[in-house]
């Protein structure tokens, strides 16, 4: 009787150790994937260089106060309106 009880408790202990090992391996894998994804997102944020283009309509250097504009001024205005 004692032999059967001892064998049963060792079996339960072995199942518990295997279950803990599986949970540990799975949690380490999830942690590694989260770290990898976090690193990729961080590099995307750091390498994200966007150019902000403001229209030249209200800018003092590109404003015109005469009756006629020259070709260079009209070209700059057209480029500023085409590139939002």
PADO-352620 format. One record per residue: x, y, z of N, C-alpha, C in turn; residue in one letter; chain. Coordinates in pm, 1 decimal, decimal comma, always signed. Example, Ala and Ser with C-alpha at 12.3 -4.5 7.8 and 13.67 -1.06 7.14 Angstrom:
<kebas>
+----------+----------+----------+----------+----------+----------+----------+----------+----------+------+------+
!      npx !      npy !      npz !     capx !     capy !     capz !      cpx !      cpy !      cpz ! code ! unit !
+----------+----------+----------+----------+----------+----------+----------+----------+----------+------+------+
!  +1319,0 !   -569,0 !   +780,0 !  +1230,0 !   -450,0 !   +780,0 !  +1320,0 !   -330,0 !   +780,0 !    A !    A !
!  +1285,0 !   -225,0 !   +708,0 !  +1367,0 !   -106,0 !   +714,0 !  +1290,0 !     +3,0 !   +787,0 !    S !    A !
+----------+----------+----------+----------+----------+----------+----------+----------+----------+------+------+
</kebas>
This chain:
<kebas>
+----------+----------+----------+----------+----------+----------+----------+----------+----------+------+------+
!      npx !      npy !      npz !     capx !     capy !     capz !      cpx !      cpy !      cpz ! code ! unit !
+----------+----------+----------+----------+----------+----------+----------+----------+----------+------+------+
!    +81,5 !   -118,0 !     +0,0 !     +0,0 !     +0,0 !     +0,0 !    +87,2 !   +126,3 !     +0,0 !    X !    A !
!   +190,0 !   +125,2 !    +82,7 !   +279,9 !   +238,9 !    +89,7 !   +351,9 !   +259,2 !    -44,0 !    X !    A !
!   +382,8 !   +151,1 !   -112,6 !   +450,3 !   +159,3 !   -241,8 !   +360,9 !   +228,3 !   -345,2 !    X !    A !
!   +234,1 !   +197,2 !   -347,6 !   +139,9 !   +257,7 !   -442,3 !   +122,2 !   +407,3 !   -413,2 !    X !    A !
!   +116,6 !   +442,1 !   -286,6 !   +100,8 !   +582,6 !   -248,2 !   +224,5 !   +663,5 !   -286,5 !    X !    A !
!   +340,7 !   +604,2 !   -265,4 !   +465,1 !   +672,3 !   -299,7 !   +476,0 !   +689,7 !   -451,2 !    X !    A !
!   +440,0 !   +587,6 !   -526,8 !   +444,8 !   +593,2 !   -672,0 !   +346,1 !   +699,2 !   -723,4 !    X !    A !
!   +230,3 !   +708,5 !   -664,8 !   +129,8 !   +806,0 !   -704,9 !   +177,2 !   +948,5 !   -676,3 !    X !    A !
!   +237,5 !   +970,8 !   -560,4 !   +284,2 !  +1105,5 !   -526,4 !   +401,4 !  +1146,9 !   -615,5 !    X !    A !
!   +488,2 !  +1053,2 !   -650,7 !   +598,5 !  +1085,5 !   -741,8 !   +546,1 !  +1117,4 !   -881,2 !    X !    A !
!   +441,8 !  +1046,2 !   -921,2 !   +381,9 !  +1072,7 !  -1051,7 !   +319,8 !  +1212,1 !  -1053,8 !    X !    A !
!   +250,7 !  +1248,4 !   -948,1 !   +190,3 !  +1381,5 !   -940,1 !   +297,6 !  +1489,8 !   -936,5 !    X !    A !
!   +405,7 !  +1462,9 !   -865,3 !   +515,7 !  +1558,3 !   -859,5 !   +579,6 !  +1575,1 !   -997,2 !    X !    A !
!   +598,6 !  +1465,3 !  -1069,7 !   +657,4 !  +1472,4 !  -1203,8 !   +566,1 !  +1549,3 !  -1298,9 !    X !    A !
!   +436,2 !  +1526,5 !  -1289,0 !   +342,1 !  +1600,3 !  -1374,2 !   +346,1 !  +1748,9 !  -1340,8 !    X !    A !
!   +354,9 !  +1782,5 !  -1213,5 !   +363,6 !  +1922,3 !  -1172,1 !   +490,2 !  +1990,1 !  -1221,7 !    X !    A !
!   +603,6 !  +1918,9 !  -1216,2 !   +731,1 !  +1975,1 !  -1263,1 !   +726,6 !  +1996,0 !  -1413,7 !    X !    A !
!   +671,6 !  +1899,6 !  -1487,2 !   +661,8 !  +1913,4 !  -1633,0 !   +568,5 !  +2029,2 !  -1668,8 !    X !    A !
!   +457,1 !  +2041,1 !  -1597,8 !   +364,5 !  +2152,1 !  -1624,0 !   +430,8 !  +2286,2 !  -1595,5 !    X !    A !
!   +506,1 !  +2296,0 !  -1487,8 !   +577,7 !  +2421,0 !  -1456,5 !   +682,8 !  +2452,1 !  -1562,0 !    X !    A !
!   +751,2 !  +2348,6 !  -1610,5 !   +852,5 !  +2369,5 !  -1714,7 !   +788,1 !  +2418,6 !  -1844,2 !    X !    A !
!   +673,1 !  +2361,2 !  -1880,2 !   +603,3 !  +2404,7 !  -2001,8 !   +555,7 !  +2548,6 !  -1987,7 !    X !    A !
!   +500,4 !  +2583,2 !  -1873,7 !   +454,6 !  +2720,3 !  -1850,7 !   +572,2 !  +2817,5 !  -1856,0 !    X !    A !
!   +686,0 !  +2779,0 !  -1799,8 !   +804,5 !  +2864,7 !  -1802,0 !   +853,8 !  +2886,7 !  -1943,9 !    X !    A !
!   +859,7 !  +2781,0 !  -2022,6 !   +906,9 !  +2793,3 !  -2161,4 !   +811,6 !  +2881,0 !  -2242,3 !    X !    A !
!   +682,7 !  +2861,5 !  -2225,4 !   +585,7 !  +2943,3 !  -2298,2 !   +592,3 !  +3090,6 !  -2256,9 !    X !    A !
!   +608,4 !  +3116,1 !  -2128,9 !   +616,9 !  +3255,4 !  -2083,7 !   +746,2 !  +3321,7 !  -2131,8 !    X !    A !
!   +855,8 !  +3247,5 !  -2136,7 !   +979,8 !  +3303,7 !  -2190,0 !   +967,5 !  +3334,3 !  -2338,8 !    X !    A !
!   +897,7 !  +3248,7 !  -2410,3 !   +878,2 !  +3272,6 !  -2553,3 !   +793,1 !  +3397,5 !  -2575,0 !    X !    A !
!   +686,5 !  +3412,8 !  -2499,4 !   +601,1 !  +3531,1 !  -2511,3 !   +678,3 !  +3657,3 !  -2473,6 !    X !    A !
!   +759,7 !  +3647,5 !  -2370,2 !   +841,4 !  +3762,0 !  -2327,6 !   +941,0 !  +3801,3 !  -2436,9 !    X !    A !
!  +1003,4 !  +3702,6 !  -2500,5 !  +1099,2 !  +3729,9 !  -2608,1 !  +1029,2 !  +3793,7 !  -2727,7 !    X !    A !
!   +911,2 !  +3743,8 !  -2763,5 !   +836,9 !  +3802,3 !  -2875,1 !   +794,4 !  +3945,6 !  -2844,4 !    X !    A !
!   +753,5 !  +3971,9 !  -2722,1 !   +715,8 !  +4107,8 !  -2683,4 !   +835,7 !  +4201,3 !  -2688,5 !    X !    A !
!   +949,3 !  +4154,4 !  -2642,3 !  +1071,8 !  +4234,6 !  -2647,2 !  +1112,6 !  +4263,4 !  -2791,1 !    X !    A !
!  +1103,1 !  +4163,8 !  -2876,6 !  +1139,0 !  +4180,4 !  -3017,5 !  +1045,6 !  +4279,8 !  -3085,4 !    X !    A !
!   +914,9 !  +4268,7 !  -3059,8 !   +818,6 !  +4359,5 !  -3119,5 !   +837,9 !  +4501,5 !  -3065,7 !    X !    A !
!   +867,2 !  +4514,6 !  -2937,8 !   +892,2 !  +4645,9 !  -2879,3 !  +1015,3 !  +4710,3 !  -2941,9 !    X !    A !
!  +1118,6 !  +4632,1 !  -2965,1 !  +1240,3 !  +4684,3 !  -3027,5 !  +1212,2 !  +4731,6 !  -3169,7 !    X !    A !
!  +1133,7 !  +4654,4 !  -3245,9 !  +1100,4 !  +4693,9 !  -3382,9 !  +1017,7 !  +4822,1 !  -3385,4 !    X !    A !
!   +921,0 !  +4832,9 !  -3295,5 !   +838,5 !  +4953,2 !  -3290,6 !   +919,6 !  +5075,2 !  -3248,9 !    X !    A !
!  +1014,3 !  +5054,9 !  -3156,8 !  +1099,7 !  +5165,8 !  -3114,2 !  +1186,2 !  +5214,0 !  -3229,2 !    X !    A !
!  +1243,6 !  +5121,4 !  -3305,8 !  +1325,2 !  +5161,9 !  -3420,7 !  +1240,0 !  +5231,6 !  -3526,8 !    X !    A !
!  +1116,1 !  +5187,7 !  -3545,5 !  +1028,3 !  +5255,7 !  -3640,5 !   +999,6 !  +5398,2 !  -3595,6 !    X !    A !
!   +978,7 !  +5417,1 !  -3465,9 !   +952,6 !  +5552,6 !  -3415,7 !  +1075,8 !  +5641,4 !  -3426,8 !    X !    A !
!  +1193,4 !  +5584,5 !  -3400,9 !  +1315,4 !  +5664,5 !  -3407,0 !  +1355,1 !  +5697,0 !  -3550,1 !    X !    A !
!  +1326,0 !  +5607,4 !  -3643,6 !  +1364,1 !  +5629,2 !  -3782,5 !  +1255,9 !  +5697,8 !  -3863,8 !    X !    A !
!  +1149,5 !  +5739,7 !  -3799,3 !  +1038,8 !  +5803,3 !  -3870,1 !  +1070,5 !  +5951,4 !  -3887,4 !    X !    A !
!  +1120,0 !  +5985,0 !  -4003,9 !  +1152,6 !  +6124,3 !  -4033,2 !  +1051,2 !  +6175,9 !  -4133,7 !    X !    A !
!   +960,7 !  +6258,1 !  -4087,1 !   +860,6 !  +6315,3 !  -4174,2 !   +891,7 !  +6462,0 !  -4195,9 !    X !    A !
!   +866,6 !  +6506,4 !  -4316,0 !   +887,4 !  +6646,0 !  -4348,8 !   +753,4 !  +6717,8 !  -4342,2 !    X !    A !
!   +747,2 !  +6817,8 !  -4260,9 !   +624,5 !  +6895,5 !  -4247,4 !   +637,2 !  +7017,9 !  -4337,3 !    X !    A !
!   +546,6 !  +7028,6 !  -4431,1 !   +549,7 !  +7139,3 !  -4526,9 !   +433,6 !  +7232,6 !  -4495,3 !    X !    A !
!   +467,4 !  +7355,8 !  -4469,3 !   +363,2 !  +7455,3 !  -4443,7 !   +341,0 !  +7535,0 !  -4571,7 !    X !    A !
!   +219,6 !  +7569,6 !  -4600,5 !   +194,7 !  +7649,8 !  -4721,9 !   +257,3 !  +7787,7 !  -4708,7 !    X !    A !
!   +300,6 !  +7839,6 !  -4820,5 !   +371,2 !  +7967,1 !  -4819,5 !   +276,7 !  +8086,2 !  -4831,7 !    X !    A !
!   +148,5 !  +8063,4 !  -4810,8 !    +52,1 !  +8171,0 !  -4828,6 !    +67,7 !  +8276,7 !  -4719,7 !    X !    A !
!    +80,9 !  +8235,3 !  -4594,4 !    +90,1 !  +8330,7 !  -4484,3 !   +232,8 !  +8360,6 !  -4441,6 !    X !    A !
!   +329,7 !  +8307,6 !  -4511,4 !   +469,0 !  +8330,0 !  -4474,5 !   +514,5 !  +8465,3 !  -4527,8 !    X !    A !
!   +582,5 !  +8540,9 !  -4444,4 !   +620,4 !  +8676,5 !  -4481,4 !   +721,1 !  +8679,5 !  -4596,7 !    X !    A !
!   +808,4 !  +8580,3 !  -4604,2 !   +908,1 !  +8578,4 !  -4711,2 !   +849,7 !  +8548,8 !  -4847,3 !    X !    A !
!   +732,5 !  +8489,2 !  -4850,3 !   +671,9 !  +8453,5 !  -4978,4 !   +548,1 !  +8536,0 !  -5009,6 !    X !    A !
!   +518,0 !  +8631,0 !  -4926,0 !   +399,8 !  +8713,5 !  -4952,9 !   +433,5 !  +8819,9 !  -5056,9 !    X !    A !
!   +331,9 !  +8863,7 !  -5126,0 !   +351,1 !  +8959,3 !  -5235,3 !   +254,9 !  +9075,5 !  -5214,4 !    X !    A !
!   +307,4 !  +9196,1 !  -5223,1 !   +224,6 !  +9314,0 !  -5198,9 !   +215,8 !  +9406,0 !  -5320,0 !    X !    A !
!   +251,5 !  +9357,6 !  -5435,9 !   +247,3 !  +9442,7 !  -5555,8 !   +124,7 !  +9411,7 !  -5639,8 !    X !    A !
!   +119,3 !  +9478,2 !  -5753,5 !     +6,3 !  +9455,3 !  -5843,3 !    +30,8 !  +9335,1 !  -5933,9 !    X !    A !
!   +155,5 !  +9305,1 !  -5962,1 !   +188,2 !  +9192,3 !  -6048,6 !   +296,5 !  +9108,5 !  -5982,9 !    X !    A !
!   +290,0 !  +8977,7 !  -6003,1 !   +392,5 !  +8888,4 !  -5952,2 !   +479,8 !  +8838,0 !  -6065,2 !    X !    A !
!   +606,2 !  +8818,1 !  -6038,2 !   +693,0 !  +8766,3 !  -6143,5 !   +678,3 !  +8613,8 !  -6153,9 !    X !    A !
!   +743,1 !  +8553,1 !  -6250,0 !   +729,5 !  +8409,7 !  -6277,3 !   +785,0 !  +8326,3 !  -6162,5 !    X !    A !
!   +892,6 !  +8373,6 !  -6101,0 !   +952,2 !  +8298,6 !  -5990,4 !   +856,3 !  +8290,9 !  -5871,3 !    X !    A !
!   +791,8 !  +8402,9 !  -5841,7 !   +695,3 !  +8405,1 !  -5731,7 !   +576,3 !  +8313,9 !  -5760,7 !    X !    A !
!   +524,5 !  +8318,4 !  -5881,3 !   +410,6 !  +8234,7 !  -5917,5 !   +448,2 !  +8086,5 !  -5914,6 !    X !    A !
!   +570,9 !  +8055,9 !  -5954,3 !   +617,4 !  +7916,5 !  -5950,4 !   +626,4 !  +7868,3 !  -5805,8 !    X !    A !
!   +680,5 !  +7950,9 !  -5716,2 !   +688,1 !  +7914,0 !  -5575,1 !   +550,0 !  +7894,0 !  -5514,5 !    X !    A !
!   +455,7 !  +7978,4 !  -5548,3 !   +321,1 !  +7963,6 !  -5495,4 !   +255,0 !  +7836,5 !  -5545,9 !    X !    A !
!   +275,2 !  +7804,8 !  -5674,6 !   +216,3 !  +7683,5 !  -5730,9 !   +278,3 !  +7560,0 !  -5664,5 !    X !    A !
!   +409,0 !  +7562,4 !  -5643,0 !   +473,8 !  +7448,5 !  -5576,5 !   +428,5 !  +7432,6 !  -5432,8 !    X !    A !
!   +405,7 !  +7544,8 !  -5364,4 !   +363,1 !  +7534,6 !  -5225,2 !   +221,0 !  +7480,6 !  -5213,3 !    X !    A !
!   +136,7 !  +7511,6 !  -5309,4 !     -0,5 !  +7462,9 !  -5306,3 !    -10,3 !  +7318,4 !  -5354,3 !    X !    A !
!    +82,1 !  +7274,3 !  -5438,8 !    +80,5 !  +7136,0 !  -5487,9 !   +139,1 !  +7039,0 !  -5388,1 !    X !    A !
!   +224,1 !  +7085,9 !  -5298,4 !   +288,6 !  +6999,0 !  -5198,2 !   +226,3 !  +7024,6 !  -5062,5 !    X !    A !
!   +117,3 !  +6955,6 !  -5029,6 !    +52,5 !  +6980,6 !  -4899,3 !   +130,4 !  +6924,1 !  -4783,7 !    X !    A !
+----------+----------+----------+----------+----------+----------+----------+----------+----------+------+------+
</kebas>
